[in-house]
Amino acid sequence: MSNLPTPGTYTVDPTHSNITFVARHLVASKVRGSFTEFEGTITIGDSIENSSVTATAQAASITTNNEMRDGHLKSADFLDQEHFPVLTLTSTSITPKGGDNYTMVANLTVRGVTKPVTFDLEYLGSGPGMAPGVTVVGFEARAEVDRRDFAVNFEGSLENGSLVVGNRVVLELAVEAAHQA
């Protein structure tokens, strides 16, 4: 049995957290990117099953450190930030897998399409924050999705038929959240 954080509401600290993704580009390389504007809340209940996570990310904040590619990712070919400015995540269940590892099922909404996604979730621990009376917790979560499930259907291909962008996208969340006692 793992040690759960003290029950309460924890606010995600975007300065010490990351929402990242990895997608295959052409055959051999991987493009890594992140969202720089996001917020979230972790509610710890009296048991892990009574706990929950909610989060939002601004589509316009996507970055891969390449301005031209970022512009394409924000366009209607991918996130369509003009019509769908926010991505959301809302957990529907969190269940223990053993030790500090859990399975979190969450409804993920991208481009107005909501689908359940299963994350491997790890509780990294808790401790005192920098300010008096503040407790911080750490979590990491990872899932793999098919971008086509969320109407991200860009199908650019090369002469040999290989896709410019792979369909599988790995999502990684590394979160520090704070609770004021």
Number of C-alpha atoms within 10 A of each C-alpha: 8 12 10 16 21 16 16 14 19 23 19 23 17 17 10 11 19 19 20 19 21 18 19 18 16 16 11 6 10 14 15 16 18 19 17 19 16 20 16 20 18 23 19 19 16 13 13 18 14 13 19 19 19 18 17 17 21 17 23 21 16 22 19 17 12 9 10 9 12 16 13 13 20 20 15 16 14 19 24 19 20 13 11 18 17 19 20 20 21 19 20 16 17 22 16 17 13 10 11 16 18 18 18 26 20 22 19 21 19 25 21 17 14 16 14 16 17 19 22 17 24 20 19 14 15 18 12 13 15 10 9 9 10 14 19 20 23 19 19 19 20 18 17 17 17 13 18 13 13 18 15 19 13 16 14 13 12 10 6 6 8 14 17 15 19 20 18 14 18 16 18 20 18 18 23 22 22 23 21 14 10
